[in-house]
Amino acid sequence: MTDEKIDTKKKEVNFFTAVLIDNVCRALRNGYPTAIVELKQLLLKGKITPKSIDDHGCSILHAACQGGLLEVVIDLFQKGYGFESDKEGNTPLHIAYLFCHSGLIDWLISRGQNPHVQNRDGLRADEMTRDNVRKALFSACLSHRVDSVIAAVGKGWILVSDQDERGRTLLHYACEHGDRALTSKLLSLNSDVNAPDAAEDLPMHLAMGNGHVHVAEFLLERGADIERPNGLRMTAWDCLLAWCTREAAADARAGP
């Protein structure tokens, strides 16, 4: 009975610590000056450490870089904490470039941060523009990197409504490539299930048109329109039929 109480208490402490870290990182990412005072107090009391990670995989240091809070970054540097990369390979300099914090960029470079280091997507720090990051995240959908995409949405690096040059959102790509897990996560973040792209294809058209019936069924449960025609006047049913025809032809060519 005693062990049970201790375990429950530990879980409660871990939960509240996680909530605390999330709130501090969110405030730092938004550049709130009040977050600086709160952070210093929490660090002093040992409630959190500079290496604490929020639920988006963002550390205190990286959150401060996103918010352009040079004072916090300098303070952490003076305390001897290194400028480590996050799990996507982004250095503090990558984040400073992404959010155009020129003073922070200059300071980080003066402290030895290399603008030519590449992250997981092959982007150097000095290539971290909004457009390049969006392209990388759309590509991440193709390789089913669910955690990477959702973390970027959570940190405000991309919106679920953002579109590429073809008018496609993250949800379009998740459905096109049959990624039910990513589709589910994006819909939980209020991604528009019936958003058309430039060709007037809905996510449902792309799921059905590539034979991903398991994703199509899930979309249908979430209110997807299966009858709306696209720019070619094809419904999602038509797209599925076209896919079946292509597959049958390919099988016939392959022979027995």
N, C-alpha and C positions, 0 to 999 in steps of 0.2 A: 504493500500500500504506500509506504514511504517512497519507494523507487518510482512509483507511478506519478506521485505528486512532483517529484524532482524533475522527471521527464517532461511533464506538462508545463512546469515553470520554465524550463529551458526552451521549449517550443515557443512559449509566449514571448520570452526575451528575444529570441531569434526573429520572431515575426515583427515585433515592434522596432527592432534594430533595422530590419529590412525596409520597413515603412519609412523610418527616419532617413536612411540613406537615399531612398527614392525621392523624398521631399527635398532634401538638401541638393541632390544632383539636379533636380528639375529647376530649383531656384537659381542655381549656378548657371545652368544652360541658358536660362532666360536673362542672365546678367543682372539679377536683383542685388543691389548694394547691401541690403539687409542680410543677405545670405553670407556675406563675408564675416560679419560679427557672429552669427550663429555657428558658422563653420569653426571659427577659432575656439569658441567655447566648447564645442563638441570634441574637437581634437584634444583640447586641454584636459577634458574630463575622461578621455579615452573611450568615448562612446562610439566613435568611428575612427578609421585611420585613412591616410591619403590613398591607400590601396583598396579601400572599400569599393565594391562594385554594386551598382543598382540593378534593377531587373531588366535593363536593356544592355547590360554588359559595359556600362559606362562608369569609369572611375571618377573620383573627386577631381583629379587633375584634368582629365579630358573634358569634364563638364565645365570647369572653370575656363578652359581654352575656348570652348564653344561660346560661352557667354562673354568672352573678351575681358575677363577679370584678371588683368596683369598683376595686380597686387597679390591675389591669391597664388598665382603661379610662382611669383618671385618668393613668396613666403615658403611655399613647399620646397622650392629649389634650395633655399637657405637652410632648410631643416635637413637637407641631405637626401631628399627623395629623387630618384632618377626619373628621367623622362621615357618611360616604357611605352611600347606600342600596345594597342588593344588587340583583341583576338582576331580582328580583321586586318591587322598590320598597320593601322593608322597611328602615326606618331602624334604628339601634341601639335607639331608643325602642320601636319595634314589638316587638322581641325581648324587651326588658326587661319590657314589659307582658305578653307571652305567657307568660313564665315567672315572673311575679309577684314580681320583684325590686324591692320598694318603695324601698329606699335608692338603688338605681341609677336608678330612674325619677325620683326627686326630683333627683338630681344632674344627670342629663341635661337635665331641664327647666330647671334653674338655669343651665345652659350654653347655653340657647337652642334646644334641641330642641323642635319643634312637635308636640304630641300629635294635631293635626288633619290632618297630612299623610297622604294616602291611598297605599296600596300598589297593586300591579297588580290586585288583586281588589276594590279600592274600600274596603278596610278602613282606618280611621284607627288610629293607634297605640293610642288608648284603647279601641278596639273589639277588640283582639287577645286574645280569650278562646279557650280550647281549642275550645269548640263552634263559634265563628265560623270559626276556621281550618280545622277539619274540614269544615265546610259548603263553604268556599271550595275546598278540595282535591277534594271530591267533584264540585264544579262544574267544576273544572279537567279532570277525566276526560272530561267531555262535550265539551270543546273540544280534546281530544287533546294536552294540554300534558304530554307524557310526562316531559320533563326536570324540570319544576316539581314534579310529583307524586313522582317518585323521589328528588329532592333532599330534599324534606320528610320522606320516610320515612327517608332516610339520616341526617338531622339529629335524628331522634326527635320531629318535630313531630306525626306521626301514625303509628299502627301499621298494618301490613297487615291486622290482625284487627279494627281499629276499625270500628264499624257506625254507620250513621245511624239516623234514626227508623223507617225501614222495614226495619231489620236488614241493610242492604246494606253490603258492603265495597267498597273501591276496585276489586277484581277484578270484582264484579258490574257496576259501571258501565263498566269497560273492555270487558267482553264484550258488554254491551247495546248499546254504540255501535261495536262492530266494530273496536276498537283492538288489533290484534295485537301491535304493538310494546310497548304498555303492559302488555298481558296477559302477554307473555313476561317482561318485567322484574319484574312483581309475583310471578310464579311462581318466578322465580329467587331472590326474597327470601322464599320459603316461604309465600306466600299459599295458603290452603286452597282447592284446586281444587273441593272438594265441599261448601263451606260454604253452608248454606241461609239465605235471608233470612226475614223474618217471614211471607211467603206460601209458604215452603218451596221457593222457586225457587232452583235452583243456578245458578252462572254459565253452565252448559251450557244450561239452559232459556232464559236471556236471550239467549244467542248465537243459538241455533236459532230462537227465537221472533221474532227480528228479521232473520232471513235471512242471518246472518253465518256462513256455512258454513266459510269459511277459518279463522275463530277457533275454531269448534266442532271442526274437525279437529285443530287444535293442542291444544285442551283434551283431546281424546280420547287423544292421544299422551302427555299428562301425567297420565293416570289418571283422567280425569273419568268420572263415572257417567252414562251416557246413558239408562239405563232407569228410574232412580228417579223416582217420581211426585212432583209438587208438591202444594200444598194443594188444587188443583182435580182431583187424580188424573190429571194430564197428564204424560206423559213428555216428554223433549226432542223426540222424534220427533213427538209430537202437536202440540207448539208450532210445529215447522217446518211441519207440514201446515196449521195454522191460519194461519200467516203466508202460505203459498202461496195459500190460499183468499182471504185479504184482498187480496192483490196482484192475483189474477185478477179479483176483483170490481171493484177500482179501475180496472183496464185496460178492463173491459167498460163501465163508466160513462163513461170518457174517450172511448170510441168509436174508430173508425178514424182 
